[in-house]
Amino acid sequence: GFLHVPAGPFVCGEGRETRTVELPDFAIARYPVTRAEYAEFLTALDRERGKDAAAAHMSWNQSDGPYFERGEDGLYRPLNRLEGAALEWSRKTHGEDFLGRLPVGSVSFDDAKAYCDWKSRATGKRWRLPTEQEREKAARGVDGRGFAWGDLEDASLGKCRESRDHEPQPEPVGAFPAAESVYGVGDASGGIWEW
């Protein structure tokens, strides 16, 4: 699930902030963390440190509330916040299991870092958040393009508010193949805000 981004210079920033930056090589996840992956994290926290520890890193926002629930079996599962036509469209387009494939959102920097720390312990390999420059190079390539696909401003190529004819809603990672970077990073343009 990780891709190699080779060492070397890349054009970073936009407008008057444009500059060339040299980076060492690094690996980056192909897709953003999904809700199913984050549910595994919450379940592990609950088992290791109790419900309060999991609740402290719960994905939620003020208008929707929590995005996960704890089942009687102790497992956390993504909650469905879609209804009506949006829910039916998502099921028809992305399948019944689409909820777990949605990118996790509404997490703080500390939540994202705690996820990386847990993943490091669980896998025995070091996980961390990419730096801003690493994320930019992985998404845009080396030539200063505006988006993963080039400079064309077209909301239909990546997950944006105007991508579909209906009300905006989350979609599973990888739903927009044109938003894949030259390095193979999916959802490199558009999609969810990332730390």
Residue, then its C-alpha position, 0 to 999 in steps of 0.5 A: g500500500f506504499l509507493h516510492v517517491p524518488a529523491g531529487p528536486f521539485v517545484c514547490g508552491e504557487g505564484r510568488e511562493t514558487r521555489t525548487v526544493e530538494l527532498p530525499d526519497f520517501a515512501i507514502a501511502r497510496y490512499p488516505v486512511t479509510r474509515a475501516e482502517y481507522a475503526e481498527f485503530l479505535t478498536a485496538l485503543d479500546r482493547e489496550r487502554g479502554k473506551d475513554a482512550a478510543a473516545a479521545h480519538m473519535s472522528w466526529n464533527q459538531s453537525d454530525g456527531p461521531y462517525f463511528e460506533r462501538g458494537e457490543d462485540g467491542l469492535y468499532r464500525p463506521l456510522n452511515r451519515l448518508e440518507g435517501a437518494a445520496l445513500e442509494w446512489s452511493r450503494k449503487t455506485h460503490g457497493e454495499d461496503f462503501l462506508g469502510r472505504l470512505p476516507v476518514g475525516s474530522v480528526s485532529f493532528d493529534d488523532a492522526k499522529a496517534y494513528c501513526d504511532w499505533k500503526s508503528r506498534a502494530t506493524g513493527k515499521r515506522w509510520r508518520l505523517p508526511t511533511e507538507q513538502e513530501r505530500e506536495k511532491a507526491a501529489r503534484g510531481v516535480d514540474g509544478r503542475g497545479f493538480a495531479w493530472g496537470d493544470l486543467e481546472d476540472a472538478s470532475l477529475g478529482k473529488c470536489r464539491e462540484s464533482r457530481d450533479h448532486e449534493p456533495q458527499p464523501e466517496p471511497v478512496g480511489a473513486f477518481p482515477a484521474a486524481e492519481s499522481v505520476y507516482g501512483v498516489g491516489d486521491a492526490s488532488g481533491g478528496i479529503w483535507e489531510w494532515 
